[in-house]
Amino acid sequence: MGDDKEEGARLADRSRLAVHLAKDTGISEAQARDLIGMLGTDRNSLLREARLIYDQRLR
């Protein structure tokens, strides 16, 4: 049962991170969730890649 709580907390943390990443960079929450799935939760890496996605969208 403890594993279920840990998994739920991890998912909630990733969800909050996706919301903040989208808000901070201008990408969609779906794109943010995809990045988190690919890169993990390292904020610097996520910000770098999110900014690249946003910049490509502007071109």
C-alpha positions in Angstrom: 0.0 0.0 0.0 2.9 2.4 0.6 4.0 1.9 -3.0 0.6 3.2 -4.2 1.0 6.4 -2.1 4.6 6.9 -3.3 3.5 6.5 -6.9 0.6 8.9 -6.5 2.9 11.5 -4.9 5.4 11.0 -7.8 2.7 11.5 -10.4 1.4 14.6 -8.5 4.9 16.1 -8.4 5.3 15.5 -12.2 2.0 17.0 -12.9 2.8 20.2 -10.9 6.2 20.3 -12.7 4.5 20.0 -16.1 2.1 22.9 -15.2 5.0 25.1 -14.0 7.2 24.2 -17.0 4.4 25.1 -19.4 3.7 28.4 -17.7 7.4 29.3 -17.5 8.2 28.5 -21.1 5.1 28.9 -23.2 4.8 25.3 -24.3 1.7 23.2 -23.8 1.2 21.1 -20.7 1.1 18.0 -23.0 4.5 18.9 -24.4 5.8 19.5 -20.9 4.5 16.0 -19.8 6.2 14.5 -22.8 9.5 16.1 -22.0 9.3 15.0 -18.4 8.6 11.5 -19.6 11.7 11.6 -21.9 14.1 13.5 -19.8 13.0 13.0 -16.2 12.7 15.8 -13.7 15.9 17.7 -14.0 14.7 21.2 -14.2 17.6 22.7 -16.1 17.4 20.1 -18.9 13.6 20.5 -19.1 13.9 24.3 -19.3 16.5 24.1 -22.1 14.4 21.7 -24.2 11.2 23.5 -23.6 12.7 26.7 -24.7 13.9 25.0 -27.9 10.4 23.7 -28.6 8.9 27.1 -28.0 11.5 28.9 -30.2 10.9 26.4 -33.1 7.2 27.0 -32.8 7.8 30.7 -33.4 9.6 30.1 -36.7 
